[in-house]
Amino acid sequence: MIISHLHRYVFAAIPKTGTHSVRQALREHMGPDDLEQVGLFVNKRFPWPELAAISHGHLGLAQVRPYLGEEAFASYFKFAFVRNPFDRFVSYCAFMTRADGSFERQPREVMHHVLFRLRPMQHVLFQPQHSFLVGEDGRLLADMVGRVEDMQGSYDAICARIGIPAAPLGQVNASRHARYRDYYDPTLVDGVAELYRRDLELFDYAF
């Protein structure tokens, strides 16, 4: 997550949505009093002990709201990126098994194991995307939600809104896999649709 007092925005970094590419681009325009929390490649922490104790930078808007204050939270431009949950789940499985190569050898078996047996709901990379962007009442707190499927176009629009020059986004920390549809069978389609139903509805995605 990045909080920019200079440009008055909050960037909520949802896992597996190109967040490192966006962070890298935004850092070029951060002011001396701007804040960032991140735990991969760079280790930075917010000044609030409760949030600083979290080992990663994938914080939700509702988490940071009390620390930022209602006035700033209401007036700052809040944005994030989302990704088709079916594609994101494939990326998760490929990323988490990159050390042993099991996804490359048996992708469908790995997906079944993760989705129906392991089911790591406490793992931040596995959690539904909407959970980072909604309040206690379930309403969306973000002012703009970009899409990974139009990453550059979304980023350019965000730059225009926060008043910084747009720039080409690089690719950082990407997992390698083929088209997500190629990995699915009907059971997996139904399972992912059920697990990430709210994401599919809120962000208008489908298989």
N, C-alpha and C positions, 0 to 999 in steps of 0.2 A: 504494500500500500504506500502511496505517496500523498502527502498533504502539502499543498503549495499555498503558502500565505501570500506569496508574490503574485501569483496568477489566480488565486482564490478558487482552487479546485481540490477534489478528493478523487484519487484514482484507486478503485478497489480491484486488486489483482486476483482474479479468479483463477485457480490452478488449471493448467492445460488449455489455456486460451491465448497463448502467445504473449504472456505477461512480461517475460524478460526482454523481448524485442521492444515493447512499449516503454518499459522502465528505462532502457538504454537510451531511447530517443528523448524521453522527457527529462532525463538527468542533465542534458545539455542546456536546459533552460531553468534549472532550479536556482532559487535565491539562497542566500546564506542562512536564512531562518526557516527554510522549507524542511520538511521532515520525511523520512522514509524508513520503513521497516522491511527488511529482506533477509533471508537466511541462506541463499544459494548464490555462489559466485562472489557476492559482496555480503558482508555481515554488518548490518545497520539496525539500530533499535530506536523506537520512539522514546520520548523522555518520561513516559508514564510507566512505573514499575510493573503494574499488572499486565500491560500489553507487551512491554519489553521482555517479560519472562516467557512469552510464547516463542517457540523456536523457529517460526517462519513468518513470512510477510503477507500471507493470504488471510487478511482480517476482513470481517464483514463491516458494512456501513453501520449497522446497529451497534457493533462493538465499540467503534470509535466515537460515536455520536456524543456520549456523555462527557468525553474528554475534550472534544472540540468545542462543546457548548452549543446550545440551541440556536443562538443568533448566527454564529459562523456556519453551523451545519446547514441551516436553512438557506443561507445566502451563497455558499460555495457551490460550484458546479460539480456534481457528483456523477462519475461515469465508470464504466467497466466494459469488458468484452465478454461475449458468450459464444458458444460453439454448439453445433448440433450434438445432442447427448449421445447419439449412436456413434458418431465419429470420435467424440471425446472418450467414450468408454474403450474403444479400440486403442486410442492413444495411451490411455492409462495402463492397459494391460501390456502394451509393448514397452512402455517406459519402466514399469515396475519389474519386468523380467529381463531387462536388457543385459544384466550381468551373466545370466546362465543361458540366454538364447532360447528359452523354452517357447516363447511366443513365435519366433521364427520357424521353429520345428513343428509345433502343434498349436497354432493360434486358437482354433475353436475349442480345443480341450482346455486351454488356459482361461479363455473367456467364461466357459461354463463353470470352472472351478472358482474363479473370482466372484462371479455373479451369484451363484447358488450355494456354494459351500463356504468359501472364505468370507465374502460379503463384509468388507472392512469399513463399516459405516463411520467409524471414528477417524479414519484416515482422511486428512484434509483434501487430498487430491481426488478422493472418491465421492465426496459430498456433493449434493445437488447444487447447481449454480445459483438458483434463486435464493438459497440460504445465506449467501453473501450480500444480497441486495434488498432484502425485505425487512420491514420492522416487525414488531411483535404482533401487529394486526394483520400481517401478511401482505401489506401494501408495498409496492415498489418504492424504494427510497432514491434510486438513481434517476438523474435527470436525462441521461442518455445511455443507451446500451448499444455499443458497436458489435459487429458480428465478425467472427474469424473468417467467414466465407467471403467477406469484403473488407479485409483487414486494413488495407491501405486507404480505401475510400472512407471507412469509418474513422480512421485516425486523422485523415486530412480534415474531416468535418469537425472533429474534436479540437484540433489545433486552431481552426478558425474561430471556434467558440471561446477558447481560453486565451486567445491572442498571442500564440507563438507560431513561428514559421513551420510549415509542414516539411517533412523530410522522408525519404524512402526508409522503410522499416527493414532491418536485417532479420535473419532467422537465427534464433538462439535457443539451445536446449530442446530442439525438435526431436521427436521419436520417429523412427523409420517404419513405415508400413504402407501397404497398398490401399486402394479405395476401401472405405469402411464397409460398404455393402457386400463386398466379396467375402467377408468373414462370418456373416450371420447365417443362422438357420432360423426357422420359425420360433423355436423355443427361446432363443436368445433375443429375437426381436420383441417378443411378448414380455420377457423379463426386464429388459432395459426400458421398455415403454412404461411398465408398471413402476419401476424404481424411480424413474425421472419424469413421471407424468406431469408434475407441476412445471418443470422446465419446458417441456414440450408445449404446454398450454400457454404459459406466460410469454415465451419467446417465439412462439409460432413456428416450431420445428416439427418435422415428421421424418419417418424412415426414408 
